[in-house]
């Protein structure tokens, strides 16, 4: 029987390749230097031997002077012909090491009657103040919640441990700030920790707001599988965005969750850990996998733009104790794709899916009733001065995670072939606990 199981994971590594260059300004290229030093293979074989070295650094060491753009201009036409990928990143070890310092193991203790029991998971350091010893940590809701536990099911004894310090004497107490059972995201707070102050721990670096996850890119998970300690695994992104059905941690509902599909090995205990790209930037929070004898290497992660926006909402609404759950704005529109196609970008070598995001239904009495119409195609939305282009159905939903009560949202729609500008103010009436 096929089971979709919730789990925890985090990975960070970096895939790097290097490329050669030819003589420029009379200086020898790194390949020429290598030959003079005894290398007997072809230029391509030399390239393959570079592994994590930076070709640009080697170019400079060979006596060349110039910027990275000058380096690119010097590349062999043969290398350009084969479209060798160029990167100045430091390699898998360096990237993984940095990610390891941004991930924690999470131990949650629960009570049932007079007995106690524990569950293990992972988390990522989202915000960090080393001077104060404070941090906000993102994890999965199901890591710190158990429906069989007494009270509200939230663990009242949560401890996190840093990589290399996964021993009882270094365990750091953490408190639950708030969460969303439907997004499977929770935020923990560490306060005044001397262990944190004295460590080399660091907050995760994030995928740039303007960038998207691409199919085939490196996906490194860092987490605490089987509660054996923080470790690293590596794979690729298989699907950049898809929807799966999951039962919530409190077993109250089945929700449709947007996720990234990966083939990176993840296991129970990885839940709440980080998924990183080849640059060491966080691209997701690992949370589930399929377990079945006929299925191999299908795991899932909550996209970073969903996880961090939910976390920001939780911090804004719950850190002062006024709420315990995320406060989500509901527009009251149902979206669909009236057109969809894959587009290949010859400059980046990437293929992306582009949709015509169309309004298919509007709820009566909703915030946008009378302003948005069925069959409108949503082109963009502006929130707090930032414009989000809407080219996939999930993009509007993700963007709306940024709104707060009192915000004015400006939207551009295509209606009967003409661009129409609408705006509306977020009110308490359209916000629900989620």
N, C-alpha and C positions, 0 to 999 in steps of 0.2 A: 504494500500500500504506500502510495507516495505521500510524503509528509513535507510540508513547508515549515521549517522550524526556525524560531527566533534564536539568534546567537549573538556573540560579540567578537569584534575584531578590529584591528588597526594595523596598517602596514605602511612602512615608508622605505622606499629605495629609489635609486635613480639609474635610469638606463642612459648611457652616454656613448656616443660614437665620435670619432674624430676624423678629420680629413686632412689631406696633404696639401701642399702648396708648392709652387714652382719658384724659380729664381725671380727676384724683383730688386731692381736697383743694384744689381751686382752681387747681392748676398746669396749665400747658399740657402736652398730650401731645407726644411727639416729632413726630408727624404734623402737629399743629397748628403747631408751630414751623416745620416744613418748609414748610407752606403760607404762613406769614407771611414766610418768606424767599424766596418766589417759586415753590415747587413747585406745579404746576398739575394734576397727575394725581390719581387716586383713592387711597384709603388702601391698597388692594391693590397698585396700581402703585408707590406709595412703598415698600411692603414689599419688592417685587421689586427695587427699586433699592438696597436696603441692602447686599446682598451679604454681606461678611464682618463688618459692624459688629455690635456687641452691642446688641440692643434695650434691655437692662437698663441699659447705660451711657448710652445716649441718654435713657432715662427719667430717670435721675439728673441728667444735664446739663440737662434741661428744667425742673428745679426741684423734682422730686419727692423725697421722703425716705421710705426704707423698705427692707425686705429684699427678696430676690428673690421670696419668697412674696407680699409685698405687690404687687410688680410683676405677678406672675401674676394676682392677684386683680383687677387693674385692667384687664385685657385686654378689648378690645371683644367683645361677644357674637357679632358677625359673624365675628371672627377665630376664636373658639372653635368656631363652627359649621363653619367650613371646616377645622378641626383643623390649623392651621398649626403646624409643628414649631418649638419654642423651644429655643434653645441659646445659651450664653454663650461658646462657643468662639471662637477668634481668626481662623479662616479657613484656607484651603488653604495659603497661603504660609507662615504661621507654623507650622502643623503639619508641613508638608514640611521646613521648615528644621530643626526640631528632630530629625526623623527622619534627615535627612542626616548629622547629627552623631553618630548612633548606629550608622551603617552603615559598614563598611569593604570595600574591595576586597581580594581574596585572590589571591595569585600563588603557585602551587605548582610547584617545579622537580623533575623526575623524571630518573632516569638509566637508560640502556639501553645496556649495553656501555660504550664510551668517549664516547658522545654524551649530551647532555642536551636536554630539551624542557620546555616550561612549559604549565600550564593555568591559566585564570582563573576566578574565582568571586567570591562575596560572603560577608559574615558580619555578625553583629550583636553589638554590645558588650553582653554580658549582665551582667557584674559589673565594676566599675571602682573603682580606688583611685588617684585623681589624684596624691596626695602621693607615693606609692611609684612611680607610673608603671606600675602593674600592671593587668592586665585579663584576664578570661575572655571568649572570643569563641565564639559558636555558629555553625557552618556546616554544610553538607552533607558527609557522609562522602565522597561521590564527588568533592568538590572537592579533597580532599587525598590521594586514593588513585587509583592507576592500576595495573591488573593487569599491564601490560607493563613496569612499572618493576622494577628489580632489588630484591632483598631482600624485605621484607614488603609492598611496594607503597605504603607510606606515604611521602609526600615528606619528605625530611630537610632541605629548604630552603624554608621557608614564610615569606612576607612579607606583611604587611597594610599598607594605606595608608588614611589618613583622607581624607574629602571635602575638596577644595581643596588637598590635599597629595599628589596622586597622581603624584609624581615620584620618581625613584630615590633622591635624597638624603634623602627623608623616609620611605622604606620602613622599616617596623618589623619586626624578626625575631620570629617566633612559633614556639612549639613545640607539638607534638601531645600532648595530655593523654590522650585516649582517645576511643573512638567506638563506634558500633553500625552495622554494615553493614546490618542488617535494618531499623532505623529511619531509616537514612540521616542520622544526626546525628553530628557530631564536635565536640569542644571543643578550642580552642587557648588557649594561655597566652602573654601578653606580660608580660615582667618588666623593671622598671627602665628604662622608656623615657622619655627626656627629651622626645622629640617628643610623647608622650602627655601628659606633665606640662604642657607649654607650650600645649597645644591647648584648644579649647572642646568637645572630645569629651565625650559623656555616655552613660550606660548607657540602654538602652531602658526605657520604662515599659511595664508589662504589663497585659493585660486582667485585670480583677478576677476573683478566684477564683470569686466567686458569679455572674459573668456568662457568657453564652454567645454565640457568633457567631450572627447572624440572617441569613436569606436577604434579599437586597436592600440590605444595609448597605454603606457605602463600604468599598472594599478598595484601599489605596494600596501599591504595590510600590516599594521602593527597592533598587537593586542595580547591578551592573556589567555590563550586557548587551554581549556581543561584545567585552568587555575595553576598551570605549571610555571608561570612567570611570563613576562613580556618578551615576545619574539616577533620575527619578521617573516613574511611570505610575499611572493611576487607573482603577478600574472598580468592580464590585460583587461581592458574594458571590452565587453562583448556587445552590450546594448547601452547606448548613452542615456536612454530614458524609457521606462516602461512602467505599467501599472500591475501590481499584484494584490491579491486579497489576503489579508492577515486578520487573525482574531486578536483583539486587543488584550493587553496583559491582564485586565480585570475580567476578561471573558464576557464582557457585556455587549459586544458588537463585533461585526466583521467589517473592516474598513478597507477601502482601496487606497493603496499607498504608492506614490511615485518613487521609483528606485533606479539605481544604476545596476546593471547585471555585470558580474565579473567572473573570471575563472580562477581568481586568486584563492588559494586554499584558506578557508576560515572554518572555525569550529566553535562549539559552545565555550564561552569564556572570552571570545573575541568581541562579543556584543558591546557596543559603545566605543569601540576602538576606532582608529583613524585609517582611512584609505587615502594614499598619497600618490601624486604623479611623479614623473621622472625628475622634476625640479624640487621635489620634497614639499610641495604645497598640498594642503588638505583638499581633497575633492569629494570626500564623503565620510559618513559614519556607518560602519558595517553593522548589520542587524539581523540577517537571516540567510538561510541556505536551504536548498532542496536535498532531502535525504531519501534516496530510493535506489534499489539495486540496478535499475535500468537507466539511472541518470548520473552523470558525472560533472563535477566542477561547475555547478550553477550556484553562485552566491549573490548576495545583494547588499547594497549600501544606500543609505539615505543621502541624496545629493547635498553637497556642502551649502548650496544657496538656500536649501530648505532648512537644513539643520541649524545653520547659524542665524537665520532670520527668526526661526522659532525660538532659539535661545535668547536672542535680543529681546523678543517680545516677553519672554518669561522674566528676564532680568528687569525690564522696564515696569512690568505690572506686578511682579511677585517679590522682588527683592526687599520692598518695604513692609511686606507681610499683609498687604491689603488683598492679595489674591494668592491662590496656590496653584492655579492652572493658567495656561495660555489664554489670552483674550483675542479671539479671531474675528475679523470683520467679514461679514457675509454680504455680497453684493446682490444676490438673488438672481443671477443669470446662469443659464446653462450654455456651455460652449461646445462647438463641434468644428471639424475641419471640412470646409466645403471644397477644398482642393489641397493636394499634398504631392510633393515630388522631392526626389533627391537631387542635389546640385553638387557638382564636383568643382572645387576651386583649384585651378592649375597652379596658382601661386603658393598655396599652403599644402597642396597635395591631400587635402581633406575633403570628405564628402559630408554634407549636412542635409538634413530634412527641413524643408520649408513648407508651412501650411498657411492656408487662408483661414484665420481664426474667426469663426462666425457665430453670432448669437443665435441660438436655436430656441430659447425659451426665456421668459422673464417672469419672475414670481410677482403676484399681485401684492401691492403694498411695499415692494422692495425699494431700496435706496435709489435705484436707477430707473424706476418705472417712470415713463414719460420723457426720459432723456435718451435712453438707449432703446433701439427697436430690434425686433426679430429680423434676421438677415443682415444686420450691420456687420461689417468686417472690421475687427479691431486692429488698428495699425500700431498704436503706441499708447503708453500711459505715463503720466508725469506725476511723481510722488516726491514731495519735499525737495523740489528743484531738480530731481534726477529723472531723465527720460529713459524708459525701457521700451525697446522695440519689441513688438509681439509677433513672432514668426512661428511659434509653436503653441498649442492649446494650453500647455502647462505654464507658460511664461506669465500670463496674467495672474493666475492663481499664486504663483511664487512671488510676483511683484507685490501683490496685495498683502503679503505677510509683513511688509515694511510699514504699513499704515498704522496710525494711532488715532484715537478719538480727537477730533478737532482738525485733522489734516484735510486739506483741499486736494482732491484728485482731479487731474485734467486728463481727458482721454480724446484721442483722435480716431474717428471711425470712418470707414468708407461706406457711404449710403447712396444708392442709385448712381454710382460712378463719381460722386463728389465727396471730398473730405469735409467732415463735420466735426466741430470742436464742442465737447461737452465737459462740464465740471460739476462736481458734487462734494459736499462736506461730510466727513465721517462723523456719525453721531453714535451715542450710546445705544440707540435702538438697533443698530445693525451689528453690534458686537456680542459675541457669545463666548462662554467658557468652553474651551476645547482642549 
